[in-house]
Amino acid sequence: MQKIKQLHSKKAKKIFLEYLSSHNIFEKTKDKLIEIKNKYPNTFSKEINFMIDNVENFFITPPKMFDKIIKNLPEINNEIKYILLGLSLNNSSYYMTSEIKKYFTNLYFGFTTRPRGFSSDLLKVFGLKCCPYCNLFKLDSKIGGLSYEIMHLDHFYNRALYPYFSVSLYNFIPCCATCNSCYKREKDFFEIKHINPHFESFDSAVKFSFEMINQDIFSENQSFYICFSAKNSRKLSFQKALNCIETFDLVKRYNKEFPTILNIFYFGFCITKIKLTKFLIYLKNAMLKTFQNLILKNMRTANF
Ligand SMILES: [Zn+2]
């Protein structure tokens, strides 16, 4: 799982701040929240005051701070869940929360306005070489890669549940359509913790491992079975990594894609099939352990 580099994060922050300031987003948001507070004077006062006092943090909060902000807004979060279930605590809380949600949702639509919204520029600045959730789809790869235009901008904290993070720089995770639409969907990453590509690395928690099933690596039958093992099973990051493996169905997808990975070695590193097969069999017989380290290190380096 690819981590977003600090350098790219800084560049993204710079252009994101320019976008916010050119659209007066901080001022507009503060004014809107004050307007909502005055309209519903006795509703969620603690939460709305917190939002007014921390307006900037809803847009550029550091990745590690999201959980703290969410914990400061329990009543609004509950109300949003009620609304999503078609329920409501009372009229005033319903209308107030709906207005907050609508405001941030509209901001998001402005941000992604087609044909060419600011969001597509941001994707490029993050400098990813492939989808950070699955590492299966490469950007601009010679072999079936994605282009920036068709990458999705996922909200790490689901924007239906946490609309106030709809336009939050470090809540954006550029990823492939498959991860976003087929696997991540509406999952709540606040309730079930996952590796956040903005500051955590999958590699620090787990390592690839595999078993050789069949010597003919180009046969129709699978020759390797890829799995994961823990580097330190007591770490919280290990549990987060396990949740990622489950959410994005990585074991199944990696085993399905393994022939593609071999093809990338074949094309990407210009190794002939015969040489690659001989090489793998020789290593399997002679020094499987070293081979594992070698090929898996290359897989990580090449961002598979
Ligand atoms: Zn993906």
Residues whose N, C-alpha, C, O or C-beta is under 5 A from the ligand:
A	BS01	ZN	C131 Y133 C134 N135 C176 C179
